[in-house]
Amino acid sequence: MEERRKDVVHSDTVDKKIIGFLRENSRESFVDIGKRLNLSESAVRRRVKNMTSSGAIRRFTVELGDENTTSAIVFVSVDSATDTAKISQKLTKLEGVRTVYEITGQYDITTVITADTITAINRSIDALRKIPGVVDTNTVIILKKVI
């Protein structure tokens, strides 16, 4: 039991490092990550599996180059009787949602949606509008990324 507690104490720092390496290069092998952290391949694999099971890692994705995708910024107004944080969490689970920000100003939330086609973006926006508590949206299609 004591051995397990030591593992838990160190897991936050090591797990954060593993996540950092996967963010930099999601194709980096567990063997290479293990070498960088002085861990075995199986230890890295077990940690990634545990983070996936616990929800710390929700999904693994492929990010296409800008020339292969269409993106939209969607501004969202939330009913004043609804918890904005709950709406934000629901938005993170929608297909195509890449980023969710809680903001100040005329709108409560802004999100970036990315998809292969405008039709797919439309489906995501339709799903977003059906969330109870969402009262208004304003969508802007991104034409070109400058930097």
Number of C-alpha atoms within 10 A of each C-alpha: 5 6 7 8 10 10 11 11 10 10 13 11 11 17 17 12 15 20 17 12 17 17 11 10 10 13 9 12 15 20 17 15 19 17 13 12 13 12 15 15 16 12 14 23 16 13 16 19 13 14 15 14 11 10 10 13 13 11 7 9 7 6 10 11 7 11 9 10 13 19 23 21 18 21 21 25 19 20 14 11 7 12 11 19 13 10 20 20 11 12 22 14 11 15 17 20 22 16 14 18 13 15 12 9 7 9 16 20 23 22 20 19 25 25 21 14 12 15 11 16 21 15 15 19 21 11 13 20 15 10 13 11 17 19 13 12 17 12 16 12 15 13 9 10 8 4 3
